[in-house]
Amino acid sequence: MAEGRVQLEKVLKEDFYCQCGTWVYTPQMNQKVKDERGVESEVIGEGCLLTDHEGDYLECPGCKQKYYLIR
């Protein structure tokens, strides 16, 4: 299975497509969260982010390529 890397900020702001052409994520799926000081920020939507021993990633529903997030 292929792997790639993608900037978290890019995924939060732009539609993200796999190199196979399949849509993977859109900013409309983002969730807003507040930190302990009440500052609101956007994060990847619940259920969209997967994790393994290498870190957090998004997976293409078409070809199953993993895209690890670079923070």
N, C-alpha and C positions, 0 to 999 in steps of 0.2 A: 504494500500500500504506500502510495506517495505521501510525502509530507512537504509542507511549506511554512512560511512565516508571514505574518501580516501585522501591521501596526494597529494597536487597539484604537487609537484616535481616528484612524481612517475608517475602520469598521463602524464606529459610533456615528460618523458623519456622512458616509456615502454607501450606496448599495454595493454589496460585495458579491462578486461572481467568481466561481472556480475557473481554473484555466480550461476545463472541459466545456464551459459555457453555462453551467447550471447555476441558478441563483442560490446563494447560501444565506445571506443575511441582509436586512434593511434597517435603517435607523428607526423606522416606525415600530420596530420590535423592542427598542430600548426601554428601560425602566428608569425612573428617577428615584434616587435614594438620598437620605440626609445623613450627614455624619454627626458625631457627638456635639459639634458646635452649631448644628442646624443648617450647614451649608449643603445645598442640593447639587447633585451631580448625576450624570447619566451613566448607566452600566448596561452590559449585555443583558437582554431579557431573560427572565427565568426559564429554565429548561433548554436554552439554546447553547449554553456553554458546557463543554465536556471537559473532564480532567483525567489525566493519566500520570504516570511516573515522570513524564517530561514537562508537564505543565498544563495550562488551560488552552483549549483549542475549540475551533468550530469545524464541523465535518460536512463535507459536500454530500447532499442527499443522493446525488447521482452516482458519482464514482467513488465515494467514501474517502476522498483525500482529506487529510487532516491539515488544518491551518492553525499553527500555534501562534498565540498572541504575544506580541512584543509590546511591553509597557513602557 
